[in-house]
Amino acid sequence: MARPFSSLKTGFTLLEVILALLIAALVITVAIPSLTGVLKGSPKHDSFADFDAMVQEAHDRSVEEGRNYVMVWGREKTVRLRPEEPANQSEAEGIQTRNIQKGETLELHLPAALTEKGATPDAIWTFWSSGVCEPAEIRAQGIKGGWRAVYNPFTIQAEVHYE
């Protein structure tokens, strides 16, 4: 007695494979916005967003006012945004200040060609009135993780990597 269907080959047809890939793509497109929403609410993202807002303000002020602005990393664990040549004591103290909390680091890394040998411990990142800034990499680390942002000197946009 012959076995039914014995001559049929087992496996998936091209149509079944395409259908499975379409379903997987649909699930991924639905899931990705949910995952980015989770990331945006994270302390790492909030930390970067706060810092990036300060960077954008430095850029905007330098262009609008036609003078250079700097972000200065001070020994007192602060980052201050101020004009490069302050007009008064209030400007010298900083337009905006970000305190570096206990257990947190916020480091500025400039290309070697831009750093001065024997310079003071203060790090300075310059934003010119022409709308460009020094190329810089910022590294932040905290209790909940960290991030690294590489800023494009022409667009003032960051490529961010969360760690």
Buried (B, 14 or more C-beta within 10 A) or exposed (E): EEEEEEEEEEEEEEEEEEEEEEEEEEEEEEEEEEEEEEEEEBEBBEBBEEBBEBBEBBBBBBBEEEBBBBBBBBEEBBBBBBBBEBEEEEEEEBBBBBEBEEEBEBEBBBEEEEEEEEEEEEBBBBBBBEBBBBBBBBBBBBEEEBBBBBBEEEEBEBEBEBE
